[in-house]
Amino acid sequence: MLKEFLAKHHVEYQEKDVALDVRAREEMAHKSHQMGVPVVDIDGEIFVGFNRSGIARKLGIK
């Protein structure tokens, strides 16, 4: 759902596969203090899960 939302609004993003990338998994755990996905970092603001309203607000999407 997150990827579809970002694509719909033409938002570029960097995807990291935490199942395969140990560094990315450690970074995610450090930033979010949990292991759930997705974790979205937008300019240092962390969103855990698909928080549509929070992500839209941060990106300026109406």
Contacts in CASP RR format, 6 or more apart in sequence:
PFRMAT RR
TARGET T0000
AUTHOR 0000-0000-0000
METHOD contacts of the structure
MODEL  1
MLKEFLAKHHVEYQEKDVALDVRAREEMAHKSHQMGVPVVDIDGEIFVGF
NRSGIARKLGIK
1 50 0 8 1.000
2 38 0 8 1.000
2 40 0 8 1.000
2 49 0 8 1.000
2 50 0 8 1.000
2 55 0 8 1.000
3 15 0 8 1.000
5 50 0 8 1.000
5 52 0 8 1.000
5 55 0 8 1.000
6 13 0 8 1.000
9 59 0 8 1.000
9 61 0 8 1.000
11 59 0 8 1.000
11 61 0 8 1.000
16 24 0 8 1.000
16 27 0 8 1.000
16 28 0 8 1.000
17 24 0 8 1.000
18 24 0 8 1.000
18 25 0 8 1.000
18 28 0 8 1.000
18 37 0 8 1.000
19 25 0 8 1.000
25 35 0 8 1.000
28 35 0 8 1.000
28 37 0 8 1.000
28 39 0 8 1.000
29 35 0 8 1.000
31 39 0 8 1.000
31 41 0 8 1.000
31 46 0 8 1.000
32 39 0 8 1.000
32 46 0 8 1.000
32 48 0 8 1.000
34 48 0 8 1.000
36 48 0 8 1.000
36 49 0 8 1.000
37 49 0 8 1.000
38 48 0 8 1.000
38 49 0 8 1.000
38 50 0 8 1.000
39 46 0 8 1.000
39 47 0 8 1.000
39 48 0 8 1.000
39 49 0 8 1.000
40 46 0 8 1.000
40 47 0 8 1.000
40 48 0 8 1.000
40 49 0 8 1.000
40 51 0 8 1.000
40 55 0 8 1.000
41 47 0 8 1.000
42 55 0 8 1.000
42 58 0 8 1.000
42 59 0 8 1.000
43 58 0 8 1.000
45 58 0 8 1.000
47 54 0 8 1.000
47 55 0 8 1.000
47 58 0 8 1.000
55 61 0 8 1.000
56 62 0 8 1.000
END
